[in-house]
Amino acid sequence: DQIEAQIPSVEQILVLDRGLTADMKTEDKGTAITGYYATASFFDVLSFKLKKGNPKTALEEPGAIVLTESTARKLFGDSDPMDKTITVDGNPDFRIGKITGIVEDPPINSHLDFEALVSMKTVENSLVERRRKFKNNPGNYAQSYVYLVLTEGANVTDIESTMATMMA
């Protein structure tokens, strides 16, 4: 929000927080997973292919989980995982999630290696409940990847300068 307000040439922002580790469980199976908390723009900004679910809404709601195809197979076998609820252990940000999408496994040449994506609103709500502000604290993004989609002709030097001032 702060970036969009101060830099009008930003069309979209994607934030990926690397803090997702948890044990995800169905009624009869479980697996330890790693991944990212992701803003809803994930499928607009990056070219990962969503095999099931709606790319516009898959990461919109708190508790929304998008699994990779291989993680979905580990947890659900050949059953359709869509709209199923899973429990989450070992993570302070949420305990129950709903499968809202299945994405192709990340290619081997991607710097993004994940088994699941969880809506950023999940962690934002958790931090608010614990009385910590999230969006307005730049320190919360220290271990995140932040991708900006810029308008045609945007002045990158000006954007870098504005962002450096924001983070100071």
LOGURO-28768 format. One record per atom (N, C-alpha, C, O, CB): residue number from 1; residue in one letter; atom name; y, z, x. Coordinates in steps of 0.05 Angstrom, whole numbers. Each point is the difference from the previous one (the first is absolute). Glycine has a CB too. Layout:
  nr rest atom     c2     c3     c1
 NUM    A   CA      Y      Z      X
...
//
This chain:
  nr rest atom     c2     c3     c1
   1    D    N    -24      0     17
   1    D   CA     24      0    -17
   1    D    C     25      0     17
   1    D    O     19    -15     -5
   1    D   CB    -44     39    -31
   2    Q    N     25     -7     57
   2    Q   CA     23      2     18
   2    Q    C      4    -27     15
   2    Q    O     23     -9      4
   2    Q   CB    -31     59      0
   3    I    N    -14    -62      5
   3    I   CA      2    -25     14
   3    I    C     11    -22    -18
   3    I    O     19    -15      8
   3    I   CB    -57     28     22
   4    E    N     27    -15    -54
   4    E   CA      9    -21    -19
   4    E    C     30      4     -7
   4    E    O     14    -20     -3
   4    E   CB    -61     16    -15
   5    A    N     56     29     16
   5    A   CA     28      5     -7
   5    A    C     19     -7     22
   5    A    O     22    -10     -5
   5    A   CB    -38     47    -25
   6    Q    N      8    -33     55
   6    Q   CA     18     -5     23
   6    Q    C     -4    -27     12
   6    Q    O     18     -9     16
   6    Q   CB    -19     57     -8
   7    I    N    -21    -62    -14
   7    I   CA     -4    -27     12
   7    I    C     -7    -19    -23
   7    I    O    -23     -3     -7
   7    I   CB      6     23     51
   8    P    N     38    -33    -55
   8    P   CA     -5    -17    -23
   8    P    C    -17    -25      6
   8    P    O    -10    -12    -19
   8    P   CB     54     27      2
   9    S    N    -48    -22     42
   9    S   CA    -17    -24      6
   9    S    C    -30      7      1
   9    S    O    -16    -18      7
   9    S   CB     55      0     18
  10    V    N    -46     42    -33
  10    V   CA    -29      7     -2
  10    V    C     -9     -7    -29
  10    V    O     10     12    -19
  10    V   CB     -5     25     55
  11    E    N    -24    -55    -38
  11    E   CA    -11     -7    -26
  11    E    C    -23     19     -8
  11    E    O     -1      8    -24
  11    E   CB     13    -56     33
  12    Q    N    -29     55     10
  12    Q   CA    -22     18     -6
  12    Q    C     -6     18     24
  12    Q    O      5     -8     22
  12    Q   CB    -25    -26    -54
  13    I    N      9     57     25
  13    I   CA     -8     19     21
  13    I    C    -29      8     -5
  13    I    O     -7      5    -23
  13    I   CB     55     12     29
  14    L    N    -63    -17     15
  14    L   CA    -28     11     -2
  14    L    C     -2     22     20
  14    L    O      7     -3     24
  14    L   CB    -26    -42    -38
  15    V    N     10     68      5
  15    V   CA     -5     23     18
  15    V    C    -30      6     -2
  15    V    O    -11      3    -21
  15    V   CB     58     16     14
  16    L    N    -59    -16     31
  16    L   CA    -28      8      2
  16    L    C      0     26     17
  16    L    O      6      0     24
  16    L   CB    -23    -48    -27
  17    D    N      9     70     -9
  17    D   CA     -2     25     13
  17    D    C    -29      3     10
  17    D    O    -19     -3    -15
  17    D   CB     56     24    -13
  18    R    N    -40    -15     54
  18    R   CA    -27      1     12
  18    R    C    -14     26     -4
  18    R    O    -21      5     13
  18    R   CB     38    -36     21
  19    G    N     -8     48    -51
  19    G   CA    -12     27     -3
  19    G    C    -23      2    -19
  19    G    O     -7     23     -7
  19    G   CB     51     -7     17
  20    L    N    -56    -37    -19
  20    L   CA    -22      2    -19
  20    L    C    -27      4     13
  20    L    O    -10    -19     13
  20    L   CB     37    -10    -45
  21    T    N    -38     52     30
  21    T   CA    -28      6      7
  21    T    C    -11     18    -21
  21    T    O     14     19     -9
  21    T   CB     -5    -24     59
  22    A    N    -33      0    -59
  22    A   CA    -11     16    -22
  22    A    C    -30     -6     -3
  22    A    O    -10    -20     10
  22    A   CB     54     20    -33
  23    D    N    -57     17      9
  23    D   CA    -27     -5     -9
  23    D    C      2     -8    -30
  23    D    O      8     16    -16
  23    D   CB    -29     18     50
  24    M    N     13    -58    -40
  24    M   CA      0    -10    -27
  24    M    C    -28      0    -11
  24    M    O    -19     -8     13
  24    M   CB     59    -21     -4
  25    K    N    -42     39    -34
  25    K   CA    -27      4    -12
  25    K    C     -1    -10    -29
  25    K    O     19      3    -16
  25    K   CB    -25     36     45
  26    T    N    -16    -52    -35
  26    T   CA     -7     -7    -28
  26    T    C    -18     22     -9
  26    T    O     -3     21     13
  26    T   CB      8    -72     -6
  27    E    N    -18     47    -30
  27    E   CA    -19     21    -10
  27    E    C    -23      4     19
  27    E    O    -11     22      3
  27    E   CB     24    -34    -49
  28    D    N    -22     -9     60
  28    D   CA    -24      2     17
  28    D    C      3     -9     28
  28    D    O    -20      2     16
  28    D   CB     -5     -7    -57
  29    K    N     48     -6     49
  29    K   CA      3    -10     28
  29    K    C     27      9     10
  29    K    O     19      6    -15
  29    K   CB    -48    -46      6
  30    G    N     31     41     36
  30    G   CA     25      7     12
  30    G    C      2    -12     28
  30    G    O    -20     -6     12
  30    G   CB     22     48    -39
  31    T    N     23    -45     36
  31    T   CA      4    -10     27
  31    T    C     28      9     10
  31    T    O     19      3    -15
  31    T   CB    -49    -43      6
  32    A    N     32     45     35
  32    A   CA     25      6     12
  32    A    C     15    -27      4
  32    A    O    -11    -20      8
  32    A   CB     -7     61     16
  33    I    N     44    -41    -31
  33    I   CA     15    -25      2
  33    I    C     26      5     15
  33    I    O     10     23      2
  33    I   CB    -30    -39    -45
  34    T    N     31     -5     54
  34    T   CA     27      0     11
  34    T    C     15    -23    -13
  34    T    O    -12    -19    -10
  34    T   CB     -4     40     54
  35    G    N     42    -19    -43
  35    G   CA     16    -21    -12
  35    G    C     29      6      0
  35    G    O     10     15     18
  35    G   CB    -48    -26    -46
  36    Y    N     52      0      9
  36    Y   CA     29      3     -1
  36    Y    C      9      8    -28
  36    Y    O    -12     -8    -20
  36    Y   CB     17    -26     56
  37    Y    N     16     49    -37
  37    Y   CA     16      2    -25
  37    Y    C     18    -24      1
  37    Y    O     13     -5     20
  37    Y   CB    -15     56    -23
  38    A    N      4    -67    -19
  38    A   CA     14    -25      0
  38    A    C     19     -2    -24
  38    A    O     -7      9    -22
  38    A   CB    -31    -30     46
  39    T    N     61     10    -20
  39    T   CA     18     -5    -22
  39    T    C    -11    -24    -16
  39    T    O    -17    -15     10
  39    T   CB     57     33     15
  40    A    N    -31    -20    -50
  40    A   CA    -11    -20    -18
  40    A    C      4    -29      9
  40    A    O    -12    -18    -11
  40    A   CB     21     51    -26
  41    S    N      9    -37     56
  41    S   CA      6    -28      9
  41    S    C    -21    -10     20
  41    S    O      3    -22     11
  41    S   CB     45     32    -18
  42    F    N    -69      5     13
  42    F   CA    -20     -8     20
  42    F    C     -9    -29     -3
  42    F    O      0    -15     19
  42    F   CB    -15     63    -17
  43    F    N      6    -55    -26
  43    F   CA    -11    -27     -4
  43    F    C     21    -22     -2
  43    F    O     -6    -23      2
  43    F   CB    -32     45    -24
  44    D    N     64    -14     18
  44    D   CA     22    -19      0
  44    D    C      8     -7     29
  44    D    O      7    -23      6
  44    D   CB      9     41    -50
  45    V    N    -17      2     61
  45    V   CA     10     -3     28
  45    V    C    -21    -10     19
  45    V    O      5    -17     17
  45    V   CB     27     54    -26
  46    L    N    -57    -27      6
  46    L   CA    -21     -8     19
  46    L    C    -20    -19    -14
  46    L    O      0     -2    -25
  46    L   CB      5     46     49
  47    S    N    -21    -58     -9
  47    S   CA    -17    -21    -11
  47    S    C    -29     10     -5
  47    S    O    -18    -17     -2
  47    S   CB     46    -16     26
  48    F    N    -33     59    -26
  48    F   CA    -26      9     -7
  48    F    C     -7     -9    -28
  48    F    O     16      2    -18
  48    F   CB    -11     38     49
  49    K    N    -30    -49    -35
  49    K   CA     -8    -11    -26
  49    K    C    -13     22    -17
  49    K    O    -20     12      7
  49    K   CB     13    -57     14
  50    L    N     19     50    -44
  50    L   CA    -11     18    -20
  50    L    C    -21    -15    -16
  50    L    O      6    -19    -14
  50    L   CB     37     46     12
  51    K    N    -68    -17      4
  51    K   CA    -22    -14    -14
  51    K    C     -2      9    -29
  51    K    O     -7    -16    -17
  51    K   CB    -17     13     60
  52    K    N     31     28    -49
  52    K   CA      0     11    -27
  52    K    C     25     17     -4
  52    K    O      9     13     19
  52    K   CB    -60    -14    -22
  53    G    N     62      0    -20
  53    G   CA     24     15     -6
  53    G    C     25    -17     -1
  53    G    O     -2    -24      6
  53    G   CB    -19     63     15
  54    N    N     43    -27    -28
  54    N   CA     25    -14     -2
  54    N    C     17      6     25
  54    N    O      7     24      4
  54    N   CB     -9    -22    -55
  55    P    N      9    -21     67
  55    P   CA     16      5     24
  55    P    C     27     13     -5
  55    P    O     11     13     17
  55    P   CB    -35    -51      4
  56    K    N     35     33    -44
  56    K   CA     27     11     -7
  56    K    C     -2     30     -7
  56    K    O     20     14      3
  56    K   CB     -6    -59    -19
  57    T    N    -37     54      5
  57    T   CA     -2     27    -10
  57    T    C    -21     18     14
  57    T    O     -1     24     -5
  57    T   CB     16    -42    -38
  58    A    N    -31      6     61
  58    A   CA    -23     15     11
  58    A    C      9     25     15
  58    A    O    -16     19      1
  58    A   CB     -8    -62      3
  59    L    N     47     43      8
  59    L   CA     10     23     15
  59    L    C     25     13    -12
  59    L    O     16     12     15
  59    L   CB    -36    -33     26
  60    E    N     23     18    -66
  60    E   CA     24      9    -14
  60    E    C     -1     30     -8
  60    E    O     19     14      4
  60    E   CB    -13    -61    -20
  61    E    N    -28     56      6
  61    E   CA     -2     27    -12
  61    E    C    -10     20     20
  61    E    O    -16     -7     17
  61    E   CB      8    -14    -62
  62    P    N     16     46     43
  62    P   CA    -11     21     16
  62    P    C    -31      2     -4
  62    P    O     -9     -2    -22
  62    P   CB     53     28     20
  63    G    N    -58    -23     24
  63    G   CA    -30      2     -2
  63    G    C    -14    -27      0
  63    G    O    -24     -1      0
  63    G   CB     31     43    -23
  64    A    N      8    -64     23
  64    A   CA    -12    -27      0
  64    A    C    -12     -5     28
  64    A    O     12      4     20
  64    A   CB     21    -21    -55
  65    I    N    -58      7     34
  65    I   CA    -15     -5     25
  65    I    C    -10    -29      0
  65    I    O    -12     -9    -20
  65    I   CB     -1     57     23
  66    V    N     18    -62     19
  66    V   CA    -11    -27      4
  66    V    C    -20      3     23
  66    V    O      7      9     22
  66    V   CB     35    -33    -38
  67    L    N    -67     17     11
  67    L   CA    -21      2     20
  67    L    C     -5    -27     13
  67    L    O      4    -21    -13
  67    L   CB    -25     60    -12
  68    T    N     12    -39     50
  68    T   CA    -10    -25     12
  68    T    C    -27     -6    -13
  68    T    O    -13     18    -12
  68    T   CB     38    -10     56
  69    E    N    -33    -33    -42
  69    E   CA    -26     -7    -11
  69    E    C    -23     16     11
  69    E    O    -18      9    -14
  69    E   CB     36    -55      8
  70    S    N    -17     51     33
  70    S   CA    -23     15     12
  70    S    C      1     29     -9
  70    S    O    -22     12     -4
  70    S   CB     23    -43     43
  71    T    N     22     43    -42
  71    T   CA      1     28     -9
  71    T    C     -8      2    -29
  71    T    O    -14     19     -8
  71    T   CB     51    -10     40
  72    A    N    -30    -28    -48
  72    A   CA     -8     -1    -29
  72    A    C    -31     -1     -1
  72    A    O    -12     13    -17
  72    A   CB     55    -36      3
  73    R    N    -55      7     31
  73    R   CA    -30     -2      0
  73    R    C    -12     27      8
  73    R    O    -20      8    -11
  73    R   CB     23    -58     22
  74    K    N      9     63      9
  74    K   CA    -11     26      9
  74    K    C      0     20    -23
  74    K    O    -19     16     -3
  74    K   CB     36    -25     50
  75    L    N      5      9    -62
  75    L   CA      3     20    -21
  75    L    C    -13     -7    -27
  75    L    O    -10     17    -14
  75    L   CB     52     -5     36
  76    F    N    -42    -38    -28
  76    F   CA     -9     -8    -27
  76    F    C    -23    -20      0
  76    F    O    -10     -7    -22
  76    F   CB     56     14      8
  77    G    N    -56    -14     37
  77    G   CA    -22    -20      1
  77    G    C      8    -26    -13
  77    G    O     22    -10      6
  77    G   CB    -55     48     -7
  78    D    N     17    -48    -17
  78    D   CA      6    -25    -14
  78    D    C     15      4    -26
  78    D    O      7    -19    -14
  78    D   CB    -48      1     34
  79    S    N     46     43    -27
  79    S   CA     15      6    -25
  79    S    C     30     -7      3
  79    S    O     10      0     23
  79    S   CB    -42     37    -34
  80    D    N     45    -44    -10
  80    D   CA     28     -7      0
  80    D    C     16     26      3
  80    D    O     -2     17    -18
  80    D   CB     -6    -59    -10
  81    P    N     23     46     49
  81    P   CA     15     24      4
  81    P    C     27      2    -15
  81    P    O     13     21      0
  81    P   CB    -35    -19     44
  82    M    N     30    -24    -56
  82    M   CA     27     -1    -12
  82    M    C      3     22    -22
  82    M    O    -17      3    -17
  82    M   CB     19    -52     27
  83    D    N     21     62     -8
  83    D   CA      7     21    -19
  83    D    C    -17     25      1
  83    D    O      2     18    -17
  83    D   CB     15    -54    -12
  84    K    N    -35     38     49
  84    K   CA    -16     24      3
  84    K    C     16     21     14
  84    K    O     18     -5     16
  84    K   CB    -60    -23    -13
  85    T    N     35     53     -9
  85    T   CA     13     23     13
  85    T    C    -17     10     22
  85    T    O    -24      2     -2
  85    T   CB     46     10    -41
  86    I    N     -9     -5     65
  86    I   CA    -14     13     23
  86    I    C     14     26      7
  86    I    O     24      3     -5
  86    I   CB    -39    -49     22
  87    T    N      0     64     -5
  87    T   CA     12     25     10
  87    T    C      6     -3     29
  87    T    O    -13    -15     15
  87    T   CB    -11     42    -50
  88    V    N     44    -12     44
  88    V   CA      9     -2     28
  88    V    C      0     28     11
  88    V    O     12     18    -11
  88    V   CB     16    -59      2
  89    D    N    -42     45     32
  89    D   CA     -1     25     14
  89    D    C     13     -3     27
  89    D    O      0    -22     12
  89    D   CB    -42     36    -36
  90    G    N     53      7     35
  90    G   CA     11      0     27
  90    G    C     27    -13      2
  90    G    O      8     -8     22
  90    G   CB    -53      7     -6
  91    N    N     59     -1    -38
  91    N   CA     27    -12      0
  91    N    C     18     17    -18
  91    N    O     -6      3    -23
  91    N   CB    -13    -50     32
  92    P    N     42     57      2
  92    P   CA     17     17    -16
  92    P    C     17    -15    -21
  92    P    O     12     13    -17
  92    P   CB    -11     17     56
  93    D    N     -1    -56    -38
  93    D   CA     18    -15    -17
  93    D    C    -11     -7    -28
  93    D    O     15     -4    -19
  93    D   CB      5    -14     60
  94    F    N    -46     17    -43
  94    F   CA    -12     -6    -26
  94    F    C    -29      7     -1
  94    F    O    -13      0     21
  94    F   CB     47    -36    -28
  95    R    N    -44     41    -17
  95    R   CA    -28      8     -3
  95    R    C    -17    -20    -17
  95    R    O    -24     -1      3
  95    R   CB     40     48      0
  96    I    N     -2    -62    -20
  96    I   CA    -13    -20    -17
  96    I    C     15    -26      2
  96    I    O     25      0     -1
  96    I   CB    -43     36    -30
  97    G    N      3    -58     32
  97    G   CA     13    -26      1
  97    G    C    -15    -20    -18
  97    G    O    -23      5     -8
  97    G   CB     40      4     54
  98    K    N     -3    -30    -53
  98    K   CA    -11    -21    -17
  98    K    C      0    -26     16
  98    K    O     20     -8     12
  98    K   CB     -4     31    -55
  99    I    N    -39    -37     42
  99    I   CA     -2    -26     14
  99    I    C     15    -21    -16
  99    I    O     -7     -6    -23
  99    I   CB    -38     19     43
 100    T    N     65    -24     -8
 100    T   CA     17    -20    -13
 100    T    C     -2    -28     13
 100    T    O     12    -19    -10
 100    T   CB     19     56     -3
 101    G    N    -46    -39     35
 101    G   CA     -3    -26     12
 101    G    C    -21      0     22
 101    G    O     -7     21     11
 101    G   CB     54    -30    -22
 102    I    N    -56    -15     17
 102    I   CA    -19     -4     23
 102    I    C     12    -23     17
 102    I    O      6    -21    -10
 102    I   CB    -47     36    -18
 103    V    N     45     -9     53
 103    V   CA     12    -18     19
 103    V    C    -21     -9     20
 103    V    O    -18     15      7
 103    V   CB     64      6    -13
 104    E    N    -43    -46     16
 104    E   CA    -17     -9     22
 104    E    C      2     19     23
 104    E    O     22     11      5
 104    E   CB    -18    -59    -20
 105    D    N    -25     51     30
 105    D   CA      1     17     25
 105    D    C     21    -13     19
 105    D    O      2    -24      1
 105    D   CB    -51     38     -6
 106    P    N     64      3     19
 106    P   CA     20    -11     19
 106    P    C    -14    -16     21
 106    P    O    -22      7     10
 106    P   CB     52     32    -18
 107    P    N    -18    -62     16
 107    P   CA    -12    -16     21
 107    P    C      0     15     27
 107    P    O     17     18      4
 107    P   CB     -3    -60    -28
 108    I    N    -31     35     41
 108    I   CA     -3     14     26
 108    I    C     25     -2     17
 108    I    O      5     17     17
 108    I   CB    -54    -26    -19
 109    N    N     65    -13     -2
 109    N   CA     24     -4     16
 109    N    C     25     13    -12
 109    N    O     22     -6     10
 109    N   CB    -43    -36      6
 110    S    N     18     58    -36
 110    S   CA     23     13    -12
 110    S    C      5     27     13
 110    S    O    -19     14      7
 110    S   CB     10    -37    -51
 111    H    N     34     31     48
 111    H   CA      6     26     10
 111    H    C     -4     21    -22
 111    H    O      1     24      6
 111    H   CB     31    -43     28
 112    L    N    -34     11    -58
 112    L   CA     -5     18    -23
 112    L    C    -30      2     -5
 112    L    O    -12    -19     -9
 112    L   CB     57      8    -11
 113    D    N    -56     34     26
 113    D   CA    -28      5     -4
 113    D    C     -2     23    -21
 113    D    O      9     22      5
 113    D   CB    -22    -37     42
 114    F    N      1      9    -70
 114    F   CA      0     20    -21
 114    F    C    -25     -4    -17
 114    F    O    -11    -22     -2
 114    F   CB     61     25      2
 115    E    N    -58     19    -14
 115    E   CA    -22     -1    -19
 115    E    C     11      3    -29
 115    E    O    -14     -6    -19
 115    E   CB    -17     24     54
 116    A    N     55     -7    -36
 116    A   CA     12      5    -27
 116    A    C     30      0      3
 116    A    O     11      6     21
 116    A   CB    -51     20    -36
 117    L    N     53    -33     -7
 117    L   CA     29      2     -3
 117    L    C      5     18    -24
 117    L    O    -13     -3    -20
 117    L   CB     22    -43     41
 118    V    N     10     65    -18
 118    V   CA      6     18    -22
 118    V    C     30     -3     -6
 118    V    O     16     -2     19
 118    V   CB    -54     34     -7
 119    S    N     46    -32    -36
 119    S   CA     28     -3     -8
 119    S    C     17     21     15
 119    S    O     -6     23      1
 119    S   CB     -8    -40    -46
 120    M    N     36      7     56
 120    M   CA     20     17     13
 120    M    C     10     22    -19
 120    M    O      8     21      9
 120    M   CB      5    -59     22
 121    K    N    -12     31    -56
 121    K   CA     10     20    -20
 121    K    C    -18     25      0
 121    K    O      9     21     -8
 121    K   CB     10    -58    -20
 122    T    N    -44     34     36
 122    T   CA    -18     23      1
 122    T    C     10     21     20
 122    T    O      3     23     -7
 122    T   CB    -41    -53     -5
 123    V    N     45     21     36
 123    V   CA      9     19     20
 123    V    C     29      9     -6
 123    V    O      7     23      5
 123    V   CB    -37    -45     29
 124    E    N     47      4    -45
 124    E   CA     27      8     -7
 124    E    C     -1     22    -21
 124    E    O     14     20      3
 124    E   CB      3    -66      7
 125    N    N    -34     43    -31
 125    N   CA     -2     21    -20
 125    N    C    -10     26     11
 125    N    O      9     22     -7
 125    N   CB    -17    -57    -27
 126    S    N    -11     33     53
 126    S   CA    -12     24     12
 126    S    C     22     15     16
 126    S    O      1     25     -2
 126    S   CB    -46    -47      4
 127    L    N     61      8     13
 127    L   CA     20     13     16
 127    L    C     22     12    -18
 127    L    O     11     21      7
 127    L   CB    -20    -53     31
 128    V    N     16     18    -59
 128    V   CA     20     11    -19
 128    V    C    -11     26    -12
 128    V    O     15     20     -2
 128    V   CB      3    -66     -8
 129    E    N    -44     46      2
 129    E   CA    -12     24    -11
 129    E    C      1     23     21
 129    E    O      2     23     -8
 129    E   CB    -31    -52    -21
 130    R    N     27     22     54
 130    R   CA      1     20     21
 130    R    C     29      5      9
 130    R    O      5     14     20
 130    R   CB    -51    -27     -5
 131    R    N     65      2    -30
 131    R   CA     28      4      4
 131    R    C     11    -12     26
 131    R    O     19     11     12
 131    R   CB    -24     30    -39
 132    R    N     -6    -63     36
 132    R   CA     10    -14     23
 132    R    C     10    -27    -10
 132    R    O    -14    -14    -14
 132    R   CB    -17     38     46
 133    K    N     55    -31    -24
 133    K   CA     10    -27     -7
 133    K    C    -13    -20     18
 133    K    O     -4      5     24
 133    K   CB     48     14    -41
 134    F    N    -51    -42      6
 134    F   CA    -14    -21     15
 134    F    C     18    -23      7
 134    F    O      5     -6     24
 134    F   CB    -47     20    -46
 135    K    N     52    -28      2
 135    K   CA     14    -25      4
 135    K    C     25      3     18
 135    K    O      7    -19     15
 135    K   CB    -25      4    -59
 136    N    N     32     37     42
 136    N   CA     25      2     14
 136    N    C     -2     14     27
 136    N    O     20      6     13
 136    N   CB      2     -4    -57
 137    N    N    -47      2     53
 137    N   CA     -4     12     26
 137    N    C    -13    -21     18
 137    N    O    -24     -5     -2
 137    N   CB     19     51    -18
 138    P    N     21    -58     38
 138    P   CA    -11    -21     18
 138    P    C    -24     10     16
 138    P    O    -16    -17      8
 138    P   CB     61     -3     -6
 139    G    N    -47     45      4
 139    G   CA    -22     11     15
 139    G    C    -27     -5    -13
 139    G    O    -21     -1     13
 139    G   CB     52     35      5
 140    N    N    -31    -36    -45
 140    N   CA    -25     -6    -14
 140    N    C    -11    -27      6
 140    N    O    -23     -6     -6
 140    N   CB     39     37    -30
 141    Y    N      0    -48     47
 141    Y   CA     -9    -28      6
 141    Y    C     -6     -3     30
 141    Y    O     -5    -23      8
 141    Y   CB     32      7    -46
 142    A    N    -28     38     53
 142    A   CA     -4     -2     29
 142    A    C    -27    -12      7
 142    A    O     -3    -13     20
 142    A   CB     33     52    -14
 143    Q    N    -50    -34    -22
 143    Q   CA    -27    -11      5
 143    Q    C     -7    -22    -20
 143    Q    O    -24     -3     -7
 143    Q   CB     10     48     26
 144    S    N     34    -59    -28
 144    S   CA     -4    -21    -20
 144    S    C      7    -27     12
 144    S    O     15     -2     18
 144    S   CB     -6     35    -55
 145    Y    N    -21    -53     25
 145    Y   CA      8    -27      4
 145    Y    C     20     -7    -22
 145    Y    O     -6      5    -23
 145    Y   CB    -38    -19     47
 146    V    N     67      3    -17
 146    V   CA     19     -8    -20
 146    V    C      6    -30      4
 146    V    O      9     -8     21
 146    V   CB     12     55    -23
 147    Y    N    -27    -63    -19
 147    Y   CA      4    -29      1
 147    Y    C     23     -7    -18
 147    Y    O      2     10    -23
 147    Y   CB    -51    -18     33
 148    L    N     67     -8     -1
 148    L   CA     23     -9    -16
 148    L    C     -2    -31     -4
 148    L    O     -5    -15     19
 148    L   CB     34     53     -1
 149    V    N    -26    -46    -43
 149    V   CA      2    -29     -6
 149    V    C     30     -5     -4
 149    V    O     13     12    -17
 149    V   CB    -60    -15     -4
 150    L    N     58    -14     38
 150    L   CA     29     -5      0
 150    L    C      7    -26    -15
 150    L    O    -16    -18     -2
 150    L   CB     19     42     45
 151    T    N     22    -25    -53
 151    T   CA     10    -24    -12
 151    T    C      3    -22     21
 151    T    O      4      6     23
 151    T   CB     19     22    -59
 152    E    N    -23    -52     27
 152    E   CA      5    -23     18
 152    E    C     28      4     13
 152    E    O     19      6    -14
 152    E   CB    -48    -37    -15
 153    G    N     30     28     55
 153    G   CA     25      1     15
 153    G    C      9     29      6
 153    G    O     23      3      9
 153    G   CB    -11    -45    -31
 154    A    N    -29     62     17
 154    A   CA      8     27      6
 154    A    C      6      4     30
 154    A    O    -14    -12     17
 154    A   CB    -14     28    -56
 155    N    N     47      0     45
 155    N   CA      8      5     28
 155    N    C    -17     24     10
 155    N    O      6     23     -6
 155    N   CB     42    -41     -2
 156    V    N    -68     12     24
 156    V   CA    -19     20      9
 156    V    C     14     20     19
 156    V    O     -6     24     -1
 156    V   CB    -31    -57     -3
 157    T    N     56     25     20
 157    T   CA     15     18     18
 157    T    C     15     21    -17
 157    T    O      0     23      8
 157    T   CB      4    -60     27
 158    D    N      9     28    -56
 158    D   CA     15     19    -17
 158    D    C    -20     20    -14
 158    D    O      6     24     -2
 158    D   CB     30    -59     -5
 159    I    N    -59     25     -1
 159    I   CA    -20     17    -13
 159    I    C    -10     21     19
 159    I    O     -2     23     -7
 159    I   CB    -11    -61    -23
 160    E    N      7     29     55
 160    E   CA    -10     19     20
 160    E    C     21     22      6
 160    E    O     -7     23      2
 160    E   CB    -21    -59     18
 161    S    N     53     28    -19
 161    S   CA     22     19      5
 161    S    C      2     20    -23
 161    S    O      3     24      5
 161    S   CB     21    -59     22
 162    T    N    -25     25    -52
 162    T   CA      2     18    -23
 162    T    C    -23     19     -1
 162    T    O      3     23     -6
 162    T   CB     22    -59    -19
 163    M    N    -49     26     31
 163    M   CA    -23     18     -1
 163    M    C      1     21     22
 163    M    O     -8     23     -4
 163    M   CB    -19    -61    -15
 164    A    N     36     31     42
 164    A   CA      3     19     22
 164    A    C     20     22     -8
 164    A    O     -5     24      6
 164    A   CB     -5    -60     28
 165    T    N     31     29    -47
 165    T   CA     19     20    -10
 165    T    C    -13     18    -21
 165    T    O      5     24     -1
 165    T   CB     33    -56     10
 166    M    N    -53     20    -27
 166    M   CA    -13     15    -21
 166    M    C    -20     21     12
 166    M    O     -2     22    -11
 166    M   CB      6    -61    -20
 167    M    N    -17     32     52
 167    M   CA    -21     18     12
 167    M    C     12     20     19
 167    M    O    -14     18      9
 167    M   CB    -18    -55    -15
 168    A    N     57     34     13
 168    A   CA     12     18     20
 168    A    C      5     28    -12
 168    A    O     11     18     13
 168    A   CB     11    -57      9
//
